[in-house]
Amino acid sequence: MNCHLTHLLLLLSLVSLAFAQATPTSAPHDAHAMAAAPAPSADQIWADLMAGNKRFVEGKTRPYAVVSLRHKLASGQQPHVIVLSCSDSRVAPELVFDQSLGDLFVVRTAGNVADPVGLGSIEYAVDHIHSPLLLVLGHQKCGAVTAACSGDKMPSRNLQAIVDKIDPAVTQAKTYAKADDLIESAIKENVHQSAKDLLANSEIVRNAVNAGKLKVIEAEYELESGKVVRLDTASSPK
């Protein structure tokens, strides 16, 4: 009996030794493979965002190891996505796309419009971080667009500046939308207008797009369903 036990312990020791020797040789290979992997394309990044949005809609979001992420990101950031979105508390891009720390470079303003400060923030991500995807994200029942559609004068110069940026989208929507559909049409037009403004007012963004280094995608968030719907191309996956 003792002899059998001795053989069993010897066998277990040999197996453990073999496993320990194999682990170090495989780890560098895996790390090298990860380092050599090409950066994802804008289309691949968008597909990942859509997969995350699907998890969000279904209530199946992933757990994130935020403590280890904090430590890792303390040395620098490399987000693949720049998001220009509304400040509305119901539209948090990190939640909507089931992303975590370091994944998104987000600029949020009422009505998802970019003033010089917001545009400069976007230019930083394009020129220094080299993020390949810029997402302009509007949402249903946007208060800023609703205010612009009202035609009322705003109570402060700063609020009026937001409405002034949205007015061209409202003017465009009025050329085809009926009264009961004006706000929703203007919301979509405002996403288009914001994207056009980024290109028109930033040489850095425009040059990156023309060089194929940056892709601009337009989308709208549906408040009740939680879905993000792409607007800039009719054939895009929803």
C-alpha positions as CSV (number, residue, x, y, z in Angstrom):
1,M,0.0,0.0,0.0
2,N,2.8,2.4,0.9
3,C,4.6,1.5,-2.3
4,H,1.5,2.5,-4.3
5,L,1.2,5.7,-2.5
6,T,4.9,6.5,-3.1
7,H,4.4,5.9,-6.9
8,L,1.3,8.1,-6.9
9,L,3.1,11.0,-5.2
10,L,6.1,10.6,-7.6
11,L,3.7,10.7,-10.6
12,L,2.0,13.8,-9.3
13,S,5.3,15.5,-8.8
14,L,6.4,14.8,-12.3
15,V,3.2,16.1,-13.7
16,S,3.5,19.3,-11.7
17,L,7.1,19.8,-12.8
18,A,6.1,19.3,-16.5
19,F,3.3,21.9,-16.2
20,A,5.5,24.4,-14.5
21,Q,8.2,24.1,-17.2
22,A,5.6,24.4,-20.0
23,T,3.9,27.6,-18.7
24,P,6.9,30.0,-19.0
25,T,7.6,29.0,-22.6
26,S,4.0,29.5,-23.8
27,A,3.4,32.9,-22.1
28,P,6.0,34.9,-24.1
29,H,4.6,33.4,-27.3
30,D,1.1,34.6,-26.3
31,A,2.4,38.1,-25.3
32,H,4.3,38.4,-28.6
33,A,1.2,37.4,-30.6
34,M,-0.9,40.1,-28.8
35,A,1.8,42.7,-29.4
36,A,2.0,41.8,-33.0
37,A,-1.7,42.0,-33.6
38,P,-2.7,44.8,-35.9
39,A,-4.8,47.7,-34.6
40,P,-8.5,47.2,-35.2
41,S,-10.1,49.0,-38.1
42,A,-12.9,51.6,-37.6
43,D,-15.4,49.0,-38.9
44,Q,-14.2,46.4,-36.4
45,I,-14.4,49.0,-33.6
46,W,-18.0,49.9,-34.6
47,A,-18.9,46.2,-34.7
48,D,-17.5,45.9,-31.2
49,L,-19.6,48.9,-30.0
50,M,-22.7,47.4,-31.5
51,A,-22.0,44.1,-29.7
52,G,-21.7,46.0,-26.5
53,N,-24.9,47.9,-27.2
54,K,-26.7,44.6,-27.8
55,R,-25.5,43.4,-24.3
56,F,-26.7,46.7,-22.8
57,V,-30.1,46.3,-24.4
58,E,-30.4,42.8,-23.2
59,G,-29.2,43.6,-19.7
60,K,-26.2,41.3,-20.1
61,T,-23.4,43.7,-19.6
62,R,-19.9,42.4,-18.7
63,P,-18.2,42.7,-15.4
64,Y,-15.0,44.7,-15.5
65,A,-11.9,44.4,-13.3
66,V,-11.8,48.1,-12.6
67,V,-9.1,48.0,-10.0
68,S,-6.6,46.3,-12.3
69,L,-7.7,48.6,-15.2
70,R,-7.0,51.7,-13.1
71,H,-3.5,50.5,-12.4
72,K,-2.9,49.6,-16.0
73,L,-4.2,52.9,-17.3
74,A,-2.2,55.0,-14.9
75,S,0.7,54.9,-17.4
76,G,-1.4,56.1,-20.4
77,Q,-4.5,55.8,-22.5
78,Q,-5.2,54.5,-26.0
79,P,-8.9,54.7,-26.6
80,H,-10.0,53.6,-30.1
81,V,-13.2,55.6,-30.1
82,I,-13.9,59.4,-29.8
83,V,-17.5,60.1,-29.0
84,L,-19.3,63.5,-29.3
85,S,-22.5,63.0,-27.4
86,C,-25.2,64.9,-25.6
87,S,-24.8,65.7,-21.9
88,D,-28.2,64.2,-21.1
89,S,-27.9,61.9,-18.1
90,R,-29.8,59.1,-19.8
91,V,-27.1,58.8,-22.5
92,A,-23.9,57.7,-21.0
93,P,-21.7,56.3,-23.8
94,E,-19.7,54.0,-21.6
95,L,-22.9,52.3,-20.4
96,V,-24.8,52.4,-23.7
97,F,-21.9,50.5,-25.4
98,D,-20.9,48.4,-22.4
99,Q,-17.4,49.8,-22.3
100,S,-15.1,50.5,-19.4
101,L,-12.2,52.7,-18.3
102,G,-9.9,53.7,-21.1
103,D,-12.2,52.5,-23.9
104,L,-13.8,55.8,-25.0
105,F,-12.6,59.4,-25.3
106,V,-15.9,61.2,-24.7
107,V,-16.8,64.9,-25.3
108,R,-20.3,65.6,-24.0
109,T,-22.2,68.9,-24.6
110,A,-25.9,69.7,-24.6
111,G,-27.2,68.9,-28.1
112,N,-24.0,67.1,-29.1
113,V,-22.5,70.2,-30.6
114,A,-18.8,71.1,-30.5
115,D,-17.7,74.6,-29.7
116,P,-13.9,75.4,-30.0
117,V,-13.1,73.8,-26.6
118,G,-15.0,70.6,-27.5
119,L,-13.5,70.6,-31.0
120,G,-10.0,71.1,-29.5
121,S,-10.6,68.1,-27.3
122,I,-11.5,66.0,-30.3
123,E,-8.5,67.2,-32.2
124,Y,-6.3,66.1,-29.3
125,A,-7.6,62.5,-29.5
126,V,-7.2,62.5,-33.3
127,D,-3.7,64.1,-33.4
128,H,-2.1,62.6,-30.3
129,I,-3.9,59.4,-29.4
130,H,-4.7,58.6,-33.1
131,S,-8.1,57.2,-32.4
132,P,-9.5,55.8,-35.7
133,L,-13.2,56.3,-35.1
134,L,-15.2,59.4,-34.3
135,L,-18.9,58.8,-33.3
136,V,-21.4,61.6,-33.3
137,L,-24.2,60.4,-31.1
138,G,-27.6,62.1,-30.7
139,H,-30.6,60.8,-28.9
140,Q,-34.4,60.9,-28.9
141,K,-36.3,63.7,-27.1
142,C,-33.2,65.9,-26.9
143,G,-33.9,68.9,-24.8
144,A,-31.5,71.2,-26.6
145,V,-33.0,70.4,-30.0
146,T,-36.5,70.8,-28.6
147,A,-35.5,74.3,-27.4
148,A,-34.2,75.2,-30.8
149,C,-37.4,74.0,-32.4
150,S,-39.5,76.2,-30.1
151,G,-38.0,79.4,-31.6
152,D,-37.9,81.0,-28.2
153,K,-35.1,83.3,-27.2
154,M,-32.9,81.6,-24.5
155,P,-32.5,83.3,-21.1
156,S,-28.7,83.5,-21.3
157,R,-26.1,84.1,-23.9
158,N,-24.5,80.7,-23.3
159,L,-27.8,78.8,-23.7
160,Q,-28.5,80.8,-26.9
161,A,-25.1,79.7,-28.2
162,I,-26.2,76.1,-28.0
163,V,-29.5,76.8,-29.8
164,D,-27.6,78.9,-32.5
165,K,-25.5,75.8,-33.3
166,I,-28.6,73.7,-33.7
167,D,-30.7,76.2,-35.7
168,P,-29.4,75.1,-39.1
169,A,-30.6,71.5,-38.4
170,V,-34.0,72.8,-37.4
171,T,-34.2,74.9,-40.6
172,Q,-33.4,71.9,-42.7
173,A,-35.9,69.7,-40.9
174,K,-38.7,72.3,-41.5
175,T,-38.3,71.8,-45.2
176,Y,-39.8,68.3,-45.1
177,A,-41.1,67.4,-41.5
178,K,-44.6,67.8,-40.3
179,A,-45.3,69.7,-37.1
180,D,-45.6,66.5,-35.0
181,D,-42.4,65.0,-36.4
182,L,-40.3,68.2,-36.4
183,I,-38.3,67.5,-33.2
184,E,-37.4,64.0,-34.1
185,S,-36.4,65.0,-37.6
186,A,-34.4,67.9,-36.3
187,I,-32.6,65.6,-33.9
188,K,-31.4,63.5,-36.8
189,E,-30.5,66.6,-38.8
190,N,-28.6,67.9,-35.9
191,V,-26.4,64.8,-35.8
192,H,-25.7,65.3,-39.5
193,Q,-25.0,69.0,-38.9
194,S,-22.6,68.3,-36.0
195,A,-20.6,65.8,-38.1
196,K,-20.4,68.4,-40.9
197,D,-19.4,71.1,-38.5
198,L,-16.5,69.0,-37.2
199,L,-15.1,68.6,-40.7
200,A,-15.7,72.2,-41.7
201,N,-14.2,73.7,-38.6
202,S,-11.2,71.4,-38.0
203,E,-8.3,71.0,-40.4
204,I,-7.0,68.2,-38.2
205,V,-10.2,66.2,-38.3
206,R,-10.7,66.9,-42.0
207,N,-7.1,65.8,-42.9
208,A,-7.4,62.6,-40.8
209,V,-10.6,61.7,-42.6
210,N,-9.2,62.5,-46.1
211,A,-6.1,60.4,-45.3
212,G,-8.2,57.4,-44.3
213,K,-6.9,57.6,-40.7
214,L,-10.3,58.5,-39.2
215,K,-13.8,57.5,-39.9
216,V,-16.8,59.5,-38.8
217,I,-20.0,57.6,-37.9
218,E,-23.4,59.2,-37.0
219,A,-25.9,57.5,-34.8
220,E,-29.0,58.1,-32.6
221,Y,-29.8,56.5,-29.2
222,E,-33.3,55.3,-28.6
223,L,-34.3,56.1,-25.0
224,E,-36.8,53.3,-24.3
225,S,-35.2,50.4,-26.2
226,G,-31.6,51.4,-25.4
227,K,-30.6,50.7,-29.0
228,V,-28.1,52.8,-31.0
229,V,-29.2,53.2,-34.6
230,R,-26.7,54.3,-37.2
231,L,-27.8,57.2,-39.4
232,D,-25.0,58.0,-41.8
233,T,-25.7,55.1,-44.2
234,A,-29.0,53.4,-45.0
235,S,-27.3,50.0,-45.4
236,S,-25.5,50.1,-42.0
237,P,-26.3,47.4,-39.4
238,K,-28.7,48.6,-36.8
